[in-house]
Amino acid sequence: MYQPSLRRFLWGGVGDQKKVCWISWDKVTLPKEKGGLGVKNIILFNRSLLAKWRWNLFHQSSSMWAQVLQSRYRGGHNLCAQASSQKDSIWWRDLLMVCGGVEEDNWFDKLIEWRVGVGSKVRFWLDKWVGPTNLAVAFPRLFISSDQQLASIAEIGAFVNGEWVWHLRWRRNRFEWEIPLEQQLLRLINSRIFNSSQCDSWSWVAESSGMFSVKSAYQIILAESVTIEDHDIFKLIWSIPAPPKVLFFAWRLLNRGLPTVDNLARRNILLGEHESKCIFCKVDIETTTHIFCTCPMVDRVWKQCLSWLNCPAPLPRQIFDHFSFLPAPIQNESEAETWHTVWLATMWTLWRYRNKCIFVGGTFEQGSIVRDILIFCWRWLSTLKPSFAYSFSQWSSNPGPCICFNGCG
């Protein structure tokens, strides 16, 4: 119930009313720098919280609550070796599932390293305690022949006169070609040193401290569950000096999440031929690229913005490339940040005028659009960028020198 409520809150639904989800929830739950909004994926976050229970159940096995669980659920310390039962509680079945019971892929076990002490809790064949993988995978033929497939290290070996001695048992005599495999196995396991004075413990490989954290578990589960795009643009948009609602608009724009005609068609919402035309030029079909980049009327606005910098360069025709484009006079990060504010103010103003023309009525007025761009820019920069110290009269009369300091304007 919680996740649908978040969706309704994000996209404006009230009660049972549903509105279009313009961007997939998997995308929304990605980190901001990866193209999302950083909203927690509740299902995946719950898995990382349940994983913490498994970690604590192992490391606090002597506590009262752990002993109760171990008594109720047949031991409980080797969760990956257990199958859920209908008699088990929902919580316990979920714990088995997310931590990698026999039905799962053992994702939790892939993220821990064993610190072997006495070896009573470490399964010889099935736990990854020596080498890059467990011994059952490294020596599959020997594992099949073993008569101790589920045994712990302490059940297969022991200290004799201060030295560790292995007692491997096999179901049958080894074939001649298996003898070198057994010798290789012995060399590998003899490379580990055991300490009878220490308990077996885990090290969490995702943290330098070796201690489990819900944050690192969630990040790993998220990375494995969805495809993450690595694009520098998503790292930049949230640092632009602009109000949150405008940054949210930019995020939707870059993720093709605005209700333009082409995006409506992708969701099987089809408009008539007349309604599909660009409201500015009334010639071409409205698309995200057209309404913001390639429309002849919009192109005039962009050329006027470039004229502030004495830079009559052609602009890219795709949204991502359009954002990434920096006029030649821009020389440093501060100037680039100011230009991105101009870019975003232009996009925001075009979208506002587009909606005004469609729903209120009106015509394309370049002078009014440019005036609003100047007003939005100055408000955002003077409020959100401390180094911007220009008055509105300075800005509106000649924006070029306010954007960059190398002779523009």
ZIJOVEN-V662612 format. One record per helix or strand of 3 or more residues. SS is the DSSP state (helix for helix, strand for strand). FROM is the first residue (numbers start at 1). LEN is the number of residues. If there is no record, write none. Layout:
ss->{SS	SS}
from->{FROM	FROM}
len->{LEN	LEN}
This chain:
ss->{helix	helix	helix	helix	helix	helix	helix	helix	strand	helix	helix	helix	strand	strand	helix	strand	helix	helix	helix	helix	helix	helix	helix	helix	helix	helix	helix}
from->{2	25	32	42	64	79	90	109	112	135	140	153	157	163	176	201	214	232	244	261	288	296	319	333	366	392	399}
len->{10	4	3	18	9	3	10	3	4	4	6	4	4	4	14	4	12	6	11	6	7	12	6	27	19	6	5}
